[in-house]
């Protein structure tokens, strides 16, 4: 993989972890269960090893309110206020 792709995966992975924690899911397992996917698949997303399929992205959006623009590019403009506030509290 090229450096740009690896950087994008890393950013996505970190933002996904922040969203999970900001929504009160302390464990990957619990979040994966809420999404209806295997924990091993979800773990790959947070480790930056792969991206979720579009259907899973849709479920993440429904469950958390996180936009695809935020997850992929870090654009906070469309985030729900509560989610944005919680992410800000986590990141300091």
N, CA, C and O atoms as a CHARMM CRD file, in Angstrom:
* protein
*
  368
    1    1 UNK  N      0.84100  -1.18600   0.00000 PROA 1      0.00000
    2    1 UNK  CA     0.00000   0.00000   0.00000 PROA 1      0.00000
    3    1 UNK  C      0.88000   1.24100   0.00000 PROA 1      0.00000
    4    1 UNK  O      1.98400   1.24000   0.54500 PROA 1      0.00000
    5    2 UNK  N      0.38300   2.27200  -0.60600 PROA 2      0.00000
    6    2 UNK  CA     1.12700   3.52200  -0.62700 PROA 2      0.00000
    7    2 UNK  C      0.99500   4.23400   0.71500 PROA 2      0.00000
    8    2 UNK  O      0.09500   3.93900   1.50200 PROA 2      0.00000
    9    3 UNK  N      1.89000   5.16200   0.96100 PROA 3      0.00000
   10    3 UNK  CA     1.87500   5.90500   2.22800 PROA 3      0.00000
   11    3 UNK  C      0.55100   6.64600   2.42400 PROA 3      0.00000
   12    3 UNK  O      0.01800   6.68400   3.53400 PROA 3      0.00000
   13    4 UNK  N      0.02200   7.23100   1.35200 PROA 4      0.00000
   14    4 UNK  CA    -1.23400   7.98000   1.45700 PROA 4      0.00000
   15    4 UNK  C     -2.37300   7.07000   1.90200 PROA 4      0.00000
   16    4 UNK  O     -3.16700   7.44700   2.76300 PROA 4      0.00000
   17    5 UNK  N     -2.45800   5.88700   1.32700 PROA 5      0.00000
   18    5 UNK  CA    -3.51400   4.93700   1.70000 PROA 5      0.00000
   19    5 UNK  C     -3.34400   4.51700   3.15500 PROA 5      0.00000
   20    5 UNK  O     -4.32100   4.43400   3.89900 PROA 5      0.00000
   21    6 UNK  N     -2.11100   4.25300   3.56000 PROA 6      0.00000
   22    6 UNK  CA    -1.86700   3.86700   4.95600 PROA 6      0.00000
   23    6 UNK  C     -2.22900   5.00000   5.91400 PROA 6      0.00000
   24    6 UNK  O     -2.79400   4.75500   6.98000 PROA 6      0.00000
   25    7 UNK  N     -1.90700   6.23300   5.54000 PROA 7      0.00000
   26    7 UNK  CA    -2.27700   7.38100   6.36900 PROA 7      0.00000
   27    7 UNK  C     -3.79400   7.51800   6.47400 PROA 7      0.00000
   28    7 UNK  O     -4.32100   7.81000   7.54800 PROA 7      0.00000
   29    8 UNK  N     -4.49400   7.30700   5.35900 PROA 8      0.00000
   30    8 UNK  CA    -5.95100   7.40100   5.36400 PROA 8      0.00000
   31    8 UNK  C     -6.54900   6.32200   6.25500 PROA 8      0.00000
   32    8 UNK  O     -7.46400   6.59700   7.03100 PROA 8      0.00000
   33    9 UNK  N     -6.04000   5.09200   6.15200 PROA 9      0.00000
   34    9 UNK  CA    -6.53000   4.00900   7.00400 PROA 9      0.00000
   35    9 UNK  C     -6.28500   4.31900   8.46900 PROA 9      0.00000
   36    9 UNK  O     -7.15200   4.07300   9.30800 PROA 9      0.00000
   37   10 UNK  N     -5.12700   4.85100   8.78300 PROA 10     0.00000
   38   10 UNK  CA    -4.78500   5.18300  10.15700 PROA 10     0.00000
   39   10 UNK  C     -5.71900   6.25800  10.70900 PROA 10     0.00000
   40   10 UNK  O     -6.19500   6.14500  11.83900 PROA 10     0.00000
   41   11 UNK  N     -5.98400   7.29700   9.92100 PROA 11     0.00000
   42   11 UNK  CA    -6.89600   8.34800  10.35100 PROA 11     0.00000
   43   11 UNK  C     -8.30700   7.83000  10.53100 PROA 11     0.00000
   44   11 UNK  O     -8.97600   8.16200  11.51000 PROA 11     0.00000
   45   12 UNK  N     -8.76100   7.02200   9.59400 PROA 12     0.00000
   46   12 UNK  CA   -10.08000   6.41800   9.69600 PROA 12     0.00000
   47   12 UNK  C    -10.17300   5.58400  10.96700 PROA 12     0.00000
   48   12 UNK  O    -11.14000   5.69500  11.72100 PROA 12     0.00000
   49   13 UNK  N     -9.16800   4.75000  11.20100 PROA 13     0.00000
   50   13 UNK  CA    -9.17100   3.85300  12.35600 PROA 13     0.00000
   51   13 UNK  C     -9.26200   4.63800  13.66100 PROA 13     0.00000
   52   13 UNK  O    -10.03300   4.28100  14.55200 PROA 13     0.00000
   53   14 UNK  N     -8.47800   5.70200  13.77300 PROA 14     0.00000
   54   14 UNK  CA    -8.48600   6.51000  14.98900 PROA 14     0.00000
   55   14 UNK  C     -9.82800   7.20300  15.18300 PROA 14     0.00000
   56   14 UNK  O    -10.35600   7.22500  16.29500 PROA 14     0.00000
   57   15 UNK  N    -10.38200   7.76400  14.12400 PROA 15     0.00000
   58   15 UNK  CA   -11.68000   8.44100  14.24800 PROA 15     0.00000
   59   15 UNK  C    -12.78300   7.44400  14.58000 PROA 15     0.00000
   60   15 UNK  O    -13.69200   7.76700  15.34500 PROA 15     0.00000
   61   16 UNK  N    -12.72300   6.24600  14.02400 PROA 16     0.00000
   62   16 UNK  CA   -13.72300   5.22300  14.35000 PROA 16     0.00000
   63   16 UNK  C    -13.64300   4.86400  15.83000 PROA 16     0.00000
   64   16 UNK  O    -14.67300   4.73400  16.49200 PROA 16     0.00000
   65   17 UNK  N    -12.43700   4.70400  16.35000 PROA 17     0.00000
   66   17 UNK  CA   -12.27500   4.41000  17.77700 PROA 17     0.00000
   67   17 UNK  C    -12.85400   5.54400  18.62500 PROA 17     0.00000
   68   17 UNK  O    -13.55000   5.29600  19.60900 PROA 17     0.00000
   69   18 UNK  N    -12.56400   6.78600  18.24000 PROA 18     0.00000
   70   18 UNK  CA   -13.09800   7.93200  18.98200 PROA 18     0.00000
   71   18 UNK  C    -14.62200   7.93100  18.97500 PROA 18     0.00000
   72   18 UNK  O    -15.24600   8.18600  20.00500 PROA 18     0.00000
   73   19 UNK  N    -15.22100   7.64800  17.83100 PROA 19     0.00000
   74   19 UNK  CA   -16.68500   7.60500  17.72700 PROA 19     0.00000
   75   19 UNK  C    -17.23900   6.51200  18.63400 PROA 19     0.00000
   76   19 UNK  O    -18.21000   6.73400  19.35700 PROA 19     0.00000
   77   20 UNK  N    -16.62200   5.33500  18.59400 PROA 20     0.00000
   78   20 UNK  CA   -17.07900   4.22900  19.44000 PROA 20     0.00000
   79   20 UNK  C    -17.05400   4.64700  20.90700 PROA 20     0.00000
   80   20 UNK  O    -18.04200   4.47800  21.62100 PROA 20     0.00000
   81   21 UNK  N    -15.93500   5.18900  21.35000 PROA 21     0.00000
   82   21 UNK  CA   -15.81300   5.58200  22.75300 PROA 21     0.00000
   83   21 UNK  C    -16.74500   6.73900  23.10400 PROA 21     0.00000
   84   21 UNK  O    -17.33200   6.76200  24.18600 PROA 21     0.00000
   85   22 UNK  N    -16.87900   7.69300  22.19300 PROA 22     0.00000
   86   22 UNK  CA   -17.75400   8.83900  22.43300 PROA 22     0.00000
   87   22 UNK  C    -19.21400   8.43900  22.56400 PROA 22     0.00000
   88   22 UNK  O    -20.00400   9.14700  23.18800 PROA 22     0.00000
   89   23 UNK  N    -19.56900   7.30700  21.97800 PROA 23     0.00000
   90   23 UNK  CA   -20.94800   6.80900  22.05600 PROA 23     0.00000
   91   23 UNK  C    -21.14400   5.84100  23.22000 PROA 23     0.00000
   92   23 UNK  O    -22.20400   5.23000  23.35700 PROA 23     0.00000
   93   24 UNK  N    -20.11800   5.70600  24.05400 PROA 24     0.00000
   94   24 UNK  CA   -20.26100   4.90800  25.27200 PROA 24     0.00000
   95   24 UNK  C    -19.95200   3.43600  25.13200 PROA 24     0.00000
   96   24 UNK  O    -20.25300   2.65800  26.03700 PROA 24     0.00000
   97   25 UNK  N    -19.36500   3.03500  24.03300 PROA 25     0.00000
   98   25 UNK  CA   -18.99100   1.63200  23.85200 PROA 25     0.00000
   99   25 UNK  C    -17.53600   1.47100  24.28200 PROA 25     0.00000
  100   25 UNK  O    -16.61900   1.85700  23.55700 PROA 25     0.00000
  101   26 UNK  N    -17.33500   0.90300  25.46100 PROA 26     0.00000
  102   26 UNK  CA   -15.97800   0.73800  25.97900 PROA 26     0.00000
  103   26 UNK  C    -15.22400  -0.36700  25.24200 PROA 26     0.00000
  104   26 UNK  O    -13.99800  -0.32000  25.13200 PROA 26     0.00000
  105   27 UNK  N    -15.94700  -1.35000  24.74500 PROA 27     0.00000
  106   27 UNK  CA   -15.27200  -2.47800  24.09700 PROA 27     0.00000
  107   27 UNK  C    -15.59100  -2.55600  22.61500 PROA 27     0.00000
  108   27 UNK  O    -16.66600  -2.16400  22.16100 PROA 27     0.00000
  109   28 UNK  N    -14.63500  -3.06600  21.88900 PROA 28     0.00000
  110   28 UNK  CA   -14.84400  -3.33300  20.46300 PROA 28     0.00000
  111   28 UNK  C    -15.94000  -4.38600  20.28700 PROA 28     0.00000
  112   28 UNK  O    -16.76400  -4.30600  19.37500 PROA 28     0.00000
  113   29 UNK  N    -15.92600  -5.35400  21.16600 PROA 29     0.00000
  114   29 UNK  CA   -16.88900  -6.45500  21.06800 PROA 29     0.00000
  115   29 UNK  C    -18.32700  -5.94300  21.13600 PROA 29     0.00000
  116   29 UNK  O    -19.16200  -6.31800  20.31200 PROA 29     0.00000
  117   30 UNK  N    -18.61300  -5.09300  22.11000 PROA 30     0.00000
  118   30 UNK  CA   -19.96300  -4.56700  22.26200 PROA 30     0.00000
  119   30 UNK  C    -20.40100  -3.73800  21.06500 PROA 30     0.00000
  120   30 UNK  O    -21.55500  -3.80700  20.64200 PROA 30     0.00000
  121   31 UNK  N    -19.47700  -2.95300  20.52100 PROA 31     0.00000
  122   31 UNK  CA   -19.80300  -2.13200  19.36000 PROA 31     0.00000
  123   31 UNK  C    -20.02800  -3.01200  18.14300 PROA 31     0.00000
  124   31 UNK  O    -20.96600  -2.78900  17.37700 PROA 31     0.00000
  125   32 UNK  N    -19.17600  -4.00900  17.95900 PROA 32     0.00000
  126   32 UNK  CA   -19.34400  -4.93600  16.83600 PROA 32     0.00000
  127   32 UNK  C    -20.68700  -5.64500  16.92400 PROA 32     0.00000
  128   32 UNK  O    -21.37200  -5.80800  15.91500 PROA 32     0.00000
  129   33 UNK  N    -21.06100  -6.06300  18.11600 PROA 33     0.00000
  130   33 UNK  CA   -22.35900  -6.72300  18.29700 PROA 33     0.00000
  131   33 UNK  C    -23.49500  -5.77600  17.94400 PROA 33     0.00000
  132   33 UNK  O    -24.45500  -6.17500  17.28500 PROA 33     0.00000
  133   34 UNK  N    -23.39400  -4.53000  18.37500 PROA 34     0.00000
  134   34 UNK  CA   -24.43400  -3.54600  18.06700 PROA 34     0.00000
  135   34 UNK  C    -24.54400  -3.31600  16.55900 PROA 34     0.00000
  136   34 UNK  O    -25.62500  -3.03600  16.04200 PROA 34     0.00000
  137   35 UNK  N    -23.41000  -3.43700  15.85900 PROA 35     0.00000
  138   35 UNK  CA   -23.40800  -3.26700  14.40100 PROA 35     0.00000
  139   35 UNK  C    -23.83600  -4.53200  13.66800 PROA 35     0.00000
  140   35 UNK  O    -24.13900  -4.49200  12.47600 PROA 35     0.00000
  141   36 UNK  N    -23.86100  -5.65600  14.38200 PROA 36     0.00000
  142   36 UNK  CA   -24.23300  -6.92100  13.75400 PROA 36     0.00000
  143   36 UNK  C    -23.12000  -7.52800  12.92100 PROA 36     0.00000
  144   36 UNK  O    -23.37700  -8.21000  11.92900 PROA 36     0.00000
  145   37 UNK  N    -21.86100  -7.27500  13.33300 PROA 37     0.00000
  146   37 UNK  CA   -20.72300  -7.84500  12.61000 PROA 37     0.00000
  147   37 UNK  C    -19.81700  -8.59600  13.58100 PROA 37     0.00000
  148   37 UNK  O    -19.94400  -8.46200  14.79800 PROA 37     0.00000
  149   38 UNK  N    -18.91900  -9.37500  13.03500 PROA 38     0.00000
  150   38 UNK  CA   -17.96700 -10.11700  13.85100 PROA 38     0.00000
  151   38 UNK  C    -16.95500  -9.15500  14.47800 PROA 38     0.00000
  152   38 UNK  O    -16.54900  -8.16800  13.86400 PROA 38     0.00000
  153   39 UNK  N    -16.56300  -9.46300  15.70100 PROA 39     0.00000
  154   39 UNK  CA   -15.57500  -8.62600  16.37800 PROA 39     0.00000
  155   39 UNK  C    -14.26000  -8.59100  15.59400 PROA 39     0.00000
  156   39 UNK  O    -13.60700  -7.54900  15.53400 PROA 39     0.00000
  157   40 UNK  N    -13.87000  -9.70500  14.99900 PROA 40     0.00000
  158   40 UNK  CA   -12.61800  -9.75600  14.23900 PROA 40     0.00000
  159   40 UNK  C    -12.64000  -8.78400  13.05800 PROA 40     0.00000
  160   40 UNK  O    -11.63000  -8.15000  12.75400 PROA 40     0.00000
  161   41 UNK  N    -13.77700  -8.67200  12.40400 PROA 41     0.00000
  162   41 UNK  CA   -13.89800  -7.73500  11.28400 PROA 41     0.00000
  163   41 UNK  C    -13.78200  -6.30500  11.80100 PROA 41     0.00000
  164   41 UNK  O    -13.07100  -5.48500  11.22000 PROA 41     0.00000
  165   42 UNK  N    -14.47700  -6.01000  12.88500 PROA 42     0.00000
  166   42 UNK  CA   -14.41900  -4.66500  13.44600 PROA 42     0.00000
  167   42 UNK  C    -13.00500  -4.32300  13.91000 PROA 42     0.00000
  168   42 UNK  O    -12.53700  -3.20200  13.70700 PROA 42     0.00000
  169   43 UNK  N    -12.33700  -5.27200  14.52300 PROA 43     0.00000
  170   43 UNK  CA   -10.96900  -5.06100  15.00000 PROA 43     0.00000
  171   43 UNK  C    -10.06100  -4.59800  13.84900 PROA 43     0.00000
  172   43 UNK  O     -9.20300  -3.73700  14.04200 PROA 43     0.00000
  173   44 UNK  N    -10.25100  -5.16700  12.66500 PROA 44     0.00000
  174   44 UNK  CA    -9.45100  -4.76200  11.50100 PROA 44     0.00000
  175   44 UNK  C     -9.68600  -3.30200  11.14300 PROA 44     0.00000
  176   44 UNK  O     -8.76300  -2.61900  10.69700 PROA 44     0.00000
  177   45 UNK  N    -10.89600  -2.81800  11.33000 PROA 45     0.00000
  178   45 UNK  CA   -11.18500  -1.41300  11.03300 PROA 45     0.00000
  179   45 UNK  C    -10.42600  -0.50200  11.99300 PROA 45     0.00000
  180   45 UNK  O     -9.81700   0.48200  11.57400 PROA 45     0.00000
  181   46 UNK  N    -10.46400  -0.83500  13.28000 PROA 46     0.00000
  182   46 UNK  CA    -9.79800   0.01000  14.27500 PROA 46     0.00000
  183   46 UNK  C     -8.28400  -0.12400  14.23500 PROA 46     0.00000
  184   46 UNK  O     -7.57400   0.76500  14.70600 PROA 46     0.00000
  185   47 UNK  N     -7.78800  -1.20100  13.69100 PROA 47     0.00000
  186   47 UNK  CA    -6.33700  -1.36400  13.54400 PROA 47     0.00000
  187   47 UNK  C     -5.82100  -0.74600  12.24900 PROA 47     0.00000
  188   47 UNK  O     -4.61200  -0.69600  12.01800 PROA 47     0.00000
  189   48 UNK  N     -6.72900  -0.28100  11.41500 PROA 48     0.00000
  190   48 UNK  CA    -6.31600   0.31200  10.15300 PROA 48     0.00000
  191   48 UNK  C     -5.90800  -0.70900   9.11500 PROA 48     0.00000
  192   48 UNK  O     -5.10800  -0.42000   8.22500 PROA 48     0.00000
  193   49 UNK  N     -6.46400  -1.91300   9.23100 PROA 49     0.00000
  194   49 UNK  CA    -6.12400  -2.98000   8.28800 PROA 49     0.00000
  195   49 UNK  C     -7.09800  -3.05000   7.11800 PROA 49     0.00000
  196   49 UNK  O     -6.76900  -3.59900   6.06600 PROA 49     0.00000
  197   50 UNK  N     -8.28200  -2.50400   7.29600 PROA 50     0.00000
  198   50 UNK  CA    -9.26900  -2.48500   6.20600 PROA 50     0.00000
  199   50 UNK  C    -10.36700  -1.47900   6.52600 PROA 50     0.00000
  200   50 UNK  O    -10.49800  -0.99500   7.65000 PROA 50     0.00000
  201   51 UNK  N    -11.14600  -1.18500   5.49500 PROA 51     0.00000
  202   51 UNK  CA   -12.31300  -0.31900   5.63500 PROA 51     0.00000
  203   51 UNK  C    -13.57300  -1.17100   5.69600 PROA 51     0.00000
  204   51 UNK  O    -13.60800  -2.26500   5.13100 PROA 51     0.00000
  205   52 UNK  N    -14.61100  -0.68200   6.37700 PROA 52     0.00000
  206   52 UNK  CA   -15.89200  -1.40400   6.37700 PROA 52     0.00000
  207   52 UNK  C    -16.57500  -1.32100   5.01500 PROA 52     0.00000
  208   52 UNK  O    -16.33700  -0.40300   4.23100 PROA 52     0.00000
  209   53 UNK  N    -17.41900  -2.29500   4.76200 PROA 53     0.00000
  210   53 UNK  CA   -18.25400  -2.29200   3.56600 PROA 53     0.00000
  211   53 UNK  C    -19.29100  -1.17200   3.70000 PROA 53     0.00000
  212   53 UNK  O    -19.58200  -0.73500   4.81300 PROA 53     0.00000
  213   54 UNK  N    -19.84700  -0.70800   2.58600 PROA 54     0.00000
  214   54 UNK  CA   -20.83900   0.38200   2.63600 PROA 54     0.00000
  215   54 UNK  C    -22.01300   0.10000   3.58000 PROA 54     0.00000
  216   54 UNK  O    -22.49400   1.00500   4.26200 PROA 54     0.00000
  217   55 UNK  N    -22.47100  -1.14900   3.61700 PROA 55     0.00000
  218   55 UNK  CA   -23.59900  -1.47800   4.50500 PROA 55     0.00000
  219   55 UNK  C    -23.21400  -1.25500   5.96900 PROA 55     0.00000
  220   55 UNK  O    -24.01000  -0.75300   6.76200 PROA 55     0.00000
  221   56 UNK  N    -21.99500  -1.63000   6.31000 PROA 56     0.00000
  222   56 UNK  CA   -21.52500  -1.44800   7.68400 PROA 56     0.00000
  223   56 UNK  C    -21.34500   0.02700   7.99200 PROA 56     0.00000
  224   56 UNK  O    -21.66200   0.47300   9.09500 PROA 56     0.00000
  225   57 UNK  N    -20.84400   0.78600   7.03500 PROA 57     0.00000
  226   57 UNK  CA   -20.73800   2.24100   7.22800 PROA 57     0.00000
  227   57 UNK  C    -22.10600   2.85000   7.51300 PROA 57     0.00000
  228   57 UNK  O    -22.23800   3.73600   8.35700 PROA 57     0.00000
  229   58 UNK  N    -23.11100   2.37200   6.80900 PROA 58     0.00000
  230   58 UNK  CA   -24.47100   2.84700   7.04700 PROA 58     0.00000
  231   58 UNK  C    -24.94500   2.53500   8.44900 PROA 58     0.00000
  232   58 UNK  O    -25.60200   3.35800   9.08600 PROA 58     0.00000
  233   59 UNK  N    -24.61300   1.34400   8.93300 PROA 59     0.00000
  234   59 UNK  CA   -24.99800   0.97600  10.30300 PROA 59     0.00000
  235   59 UNK  C    -24.24600   1.81300  11.33100 PROA 59     0.00000
  236   59 UNK  O    -24.81200   2.19500  12.35500 PROA 59     0.00000
  237   60 UNK  N    -22.96500   2.10300  11.06000 PROA 60     0.00000
  238   60 UNK  CA   -22.19800   2.97100  11.95900 PROA 60     0.00000
  239   60 UNK  C    -22.85600   4.34200  12.02200 PROA 60     0.00000
  240   60 UNK  O    -23.00300   4.91900  13.09900 PROA 60     0.00000
  241   61 UNK  N    -23.24500   4.85200  10.88100 PROA 61     0.00000
  242   61 UNK  CA   -23.91600   6.16500  10.80700 PROA 61     0.00000
  243   61 UNK  C    -25.22200   6.14500  11.61100 PROA 61     0.00000
  244   61 UNK  O    -25.49200   7.05300  12.39700 PROA 61     0.00000
  245   62 UNK  N    -26.02200   5.10300  11.40400 PROA 62     0.00000
  246   62 UNK  CA   -27.30400   5.01000  12.11700 PROA 62     0.00000
  247   62 UNK  C    -27.10700   4.89800  13.62200 PROA 62     0.00000
  248   62 UNK  O    -27.84900   5.50300  14.39500 PROA 62     0.00000
  249   63 UNK  N    -26.12200   4.13400  14.03200 PROA 63     0.00000
  250   63 UNK  CA   -25.89700   3.87400  15.45000 PROA 63     0.00000
  251   63 UNK  C    -25.28100   5.07300  16.17900 PROA 63     0.00000
  252   63 UNK  O    -25.59400   5.32400  17.34300 PROA 63     0.00000
  253   64 UNK  N    -24.40500   5.81200  15.48800 PROA 64     0.00000
  254   64 UNK  CA   -23.62400   6.84600  16.16400 PROA 64     0.00000
  255   64 UNK  C    -23.90800   8.26600  15.71100 PROA 64     0.00000
  256   64 UNK  O    -23.69800   9.21200  16.47000 PROA 64     0.00000
  257   65 UNK  N    -24.37900   8.42600  14.49300 PROA 65     0.00000
  258   65 UNK  CA   -24.54100   9.75500  13.92500 PROA 65     0.00000
  259   65 UNK  C    -23.29000  10.26700  13.23100 PROA 65     0.00000
  260   65 UNK  O    -23.29500  11.36100  12.66800 PROA 65     0.00000
  261   66 UNK  N    -22.21000   9.48000  13.26800 PROA 66     0.00000
  262   66 UNK  CA   -20.95800   9.88800  12.62000 PROA 66     0.00000
  263   66 UNK  C    -21.13100   9.87800  11.10800 PROA 66     0.00000
  264   66 UNK  O    -21.68200   8.93300  10.54500 PROA 66     0.00000
  265   67 UNK  N    -20.66300  10.92500  10.46100 PROA 67     0.00000
  266   67 UNK  CA   -20.77000  11.00900   9.01000 PROA 67     0.00000
  267   67 UNK  C    -19.58900  10.30200   8.34900 PROA 67     0.00000
  268   67 UNK  O    -18.52800  10.13900   8.95100 PROA 67     0.00000
  269   68 UNK  N    -19.79300   9.89200   7.11900 PROA 68     0.00000
  270   68 UNK  CA   -18.71800   9.29300   6.33700 PROA 68     0.00000
  271   68 UNK  C    -17.59700  10.31500   6.15000 PROA 68     0.00000
  272   68 UNK  O    -16.41900   9.95900   6.17600 PROA 68     0.00000
  273   69 UNK  N    -17.96200  11.58600   5.96100 PROA 69     0.00000
  274   69 UNK  CA   -16.95000  12.63400   5.80700 PROA 69     0.00000
  275   69 UNK  C    -16.07100  12.75300   7.04600 PROA 69     0.00000
  276   69 UNK  O    -14.87000  13.00100   6.93800 PROA 69     0.00000
  277   70 UNK  N    -16.66100  12.57900   8.20800 PROA 70     0.00000
  278   70 UNK  CA   -15.84400  12.62600   9.42000 PROA 70     0.00000
  279   70 UNK  C    -14.94000  11.39500   9.49700 PROA 70     0.00000
  280   70 UNK  O    -13.73700  11.52100   9.72500 PROA 70     0.00000
  281   71 UNK  N    -15.51100  10.22200   9.30900 PROA 71     0.00000
  282   71 UNK  CA   -14.72800   8.99900   9.44700 PROA 71     0.00000
  283   71 UNK  C    -13.56300   8.94700   8.46000 PROA 71     0.00000
  284   71 UNK  O    -12.44600   8.58700   8.83300 PROA 71     0.00000
  285   72 UNK  N    -13.81800   9.30000   7.22300 PROA 72     0.00000
  286   72 UNK  CA   -12.76900   9.20300   6.20800 PROA 72     0.00000
  287   72 UNK  C    -11.83800  10.40700   6.17500 PROA 72     0.00000
  288   72 UNK  O    -10.63400  10.25200   5.97000 PROA 72     0.00000
  289   73 UNK  N    -12.37900  11.60400   6.37200 PROA 73     0.00000
  290   73 UNK  CA   -11.58600  12.80600   6.13500 PROA 73     0.00000
  291   73 UNK  C    -11.40900  13.70900   7.35400 PROA 73     0.00000
  292   73 UNK  O    -10.64900  14.67600   7.30000 PROA 73     0.00000
  293   74 UNK  N    -12.09800  13.40800   8.44400 PROA 74     0.00000
  294   74 UNK  CA   -11.98400  14.23200   9.64100 PROA 74     0.00000
  295   74 UNK  C    -12.81500  15.50000   9.61900 PROA 74     0.00000
  296   74 UNK  O    -12.60900  16.38600  10.44800 PROA 74     0.00000
  297   75 UNK  N    -13.76100  15.60200   8.67500 PROA 75     0.00000
  298   75 UNK  CA   -14.62300  16.78300   8.55600 PROA 75     0.00000
  299   75 UNK  C    -15.71200  16.72600   9.62700 PROA 75     0.00000
  300   75 UNK  O    -16.62100  15.89900   9.55500 PROA 75     0.00000
  301   76 UNK  N    -15.61300  17.60100  10.60600 PROA 76     0.00000
  302   76 UNK  CA   -16.53100  17.58900  11.74900 PROA 76     0.00000
  303   76 UNK  C    -17.83500  18.33600  11.50300 PROA 76     0.00000
  304   76 UNK  O    -18.71400  18.33300  12.36500 PROA 76     0.00000
  305   77 UNK  N    -17.97900  18.96800  10.36000 PROA 77     0.00000
  306   77 UNK  CA   -19.11800  19.85800  10.09100 PROA 77     0.00000
  307   77 UNK  C    -20.47600  19.19400  10.28900 PROA 77     0.00000
  308   77 UNK  O    -21.38600  19.83800  10.81100 PROA 77     0.00000
  309   78 UNK  N    -20.64600  17.96700   9.90500 PROA 78     0.00000
  310   78 UNK  CA   -21.95400  17.33000   9.97100 PROA 78     0.00000
  311   78 UNK  C    -22.20600  16.47200  11.19800 PROA 78     0.00000
  312   78 UNK  O    -23.22900  15.79300  11.28500 PROA 78     0.00000
  313   79 UNK  N    -21.27600  16.49900  12.15000 PROA 79     0.00000
  314   79 UNK  CA   -21.45300  15.66000  13.33700 PROA 79     0.00000
  315   79 UNK  C    -22.54500  16.21200  14.24700 PROA 79     0.00000
  316   79 UNK  O    -22.67100  17.42700  14.39700 PROA 79     0.00000
  317   80 UNK  N    -23.33600  15.32800  14.85400 PROA 80     0.00000
  318   80 UNK  CA   -24.28300  15.79200  15.87300 PROA 80     0.00000
  319   80 UNK  C    -23.52100  16.48400  17.01500 PROA 80     0.00000
  320   80 UNK  O    -22.39900  16.09900  17.34200 PROA 80     0.00000
  321   81 UNK  N    -24.12800  17.48200  17.59900 PROA 81     0.00000
  322   81 UNK  CA   -23.47400  18.27000  18.64400 PROA 81     0.00000
  323   81 UNK  C    -22.98800  17.39100  19.78700 PROA 81     0.00000
  324   81 UNK  O    -21.85600  17.54000  20.24600 PROA 81     0.00000
  325   82 UNK  N    -23.82400  16.48500  20.24300 PROA 82     0.00000
  326   82 UNK  CA   -23.45800  15.61500  21.36600 PROA 82     0.00000
  327   82 UNK  C    -22.23500  14.77600  21.03000 PROA 82     0.00000
  328   82 UNK  O    -21.32200  14.65700  21.84700 PROA 82     0.00000
  329   83 UNK  N    -22.20700  14.19800  19.84500 PROA 83     0.00000
  330   83 UNK  CA   -21.08100  13.36700  19.44000 PROA 83     0.00000
  331   83 UNK  C    -19.81100  14.21300  19.35000 PROA 83     0.00000
  332   83 UNK  O    -18.75100  13.79600  19.81700 PROA 83     0.00000
  333   84 UNK  N    -19.91700  15.38200  18.75900 PROA 84     0.00000
  334   84 UNK  CA   -18.76700  16.27700  18.64800 PROA 84     0.00000
  335   84 UNK  C    -18.23000  16.63700  20.03100 PROA 84     0.00000
  336   84 UNK  O    -17.02100  16.61500  20.25900 PROA 84     0.00000
  337   85 UNK  N    -19.12400  16.96300  20.94100 PROA 85     0.00000
  338   85 UNK  CA   -18.73100  17.31700  22.31100 PROA 85     0.00000
  339   85 UNK  C    -18.02100  16.14200  22.99400 PROA 85     0.00000
  340   85 UNK  O    -16.98900  16.32200  23.64100 PROA 85     0.00000
  341   86 UNK  N    -18.57100  14.96800  22.84600 PROA 86     0.00000
  342   86 UNK  CA   -17.95600  13.78600  23.47700 PROA 86     0.00000
  343   86 UNK  C    -16.58500  13.47900  22.89300 PROA 86     0.00000
  344   86 UNK  O    -15.66700  13.12000  23.63100 PROA 86     0.00000
  345   87 UNK  N    -16.43500  13.61000  21.59900 PROA 87     0.00000
  346   87 UNK  CA   -15.12800  13.38600  20.96600 PROA 87     0.00000
  347   87 UNK  C    -14.12700  14.41300  21.47500 PROA 87     0.00000
  348   87 UNK  O    -12.97800  14.07800  21.76300 PROA 87     0.00000
  349   88 UNK  N    -14.56000  15.65300  21.58400 PROA 88     0.00000
  350   88 UNK  CA   -13.68800  16.72400  22.06600 PROA 88     0.00000
  351   88 UNK  C    -13.24800  16.45200  23.49800 PROA 88     0.00000
  352   88 UNK  O    -12.10000  16.71700  23.85500 PROA 88     0.00000
  353   89 UNK  N    -14.14000  15.93400  24.31200 PROA 89     0.00000
  354   89 UNK  CA   -13.79100  15.59600  25.70800 PROA 89     0.00000
  355   89 UNK  C    -12.73600  14.48900  25.74600 PROA 89     0.00000
  356   89 UNK  O    -11.82400  14.52700  26.57300 PROA 89     0.00000
  357   90 UNK  N    -12.85700  13.51900  24.86800 PROA 90     0.00000
  358   90 UNK  CA   -11.90900  12.40500  24.83700 PROA 90     0.00000
  359   90 UNK  C    -10.53200  12.88300  24.37900 PROA 90     0.00000
  360   90 UNK  O     -9.51100  12.50000  24.95000 PROA 90     0.00000
  361   91 UNK  N    -10.51700  13.71400  23.35400 PROA 91     0.00000
  362   91 UNK  CA    -9.23300  14.13100  22.77400 PROA 91     0.00000
  363   91 UNK  C     -8.59000  15.29100  23.51000 PROA 91     0.00000
  364   91 UNK  O     -7.41700  15.60100  23.30000 PROA 91     0.00000
  365   92 UNK  N     -9.37400  15.93400  24.38300 PROA 92     0.00000
  366   92 UNK  CA    -8.84000  17.02700  25.19500 PROA 92     0.00000
  367   92 UNK  C     -8.73800  18.25400  24.40300 PROA 92     0.00000
  368   92 UNK  O     -8.30800  19.28600  24.91700 PROA 92     0.00000
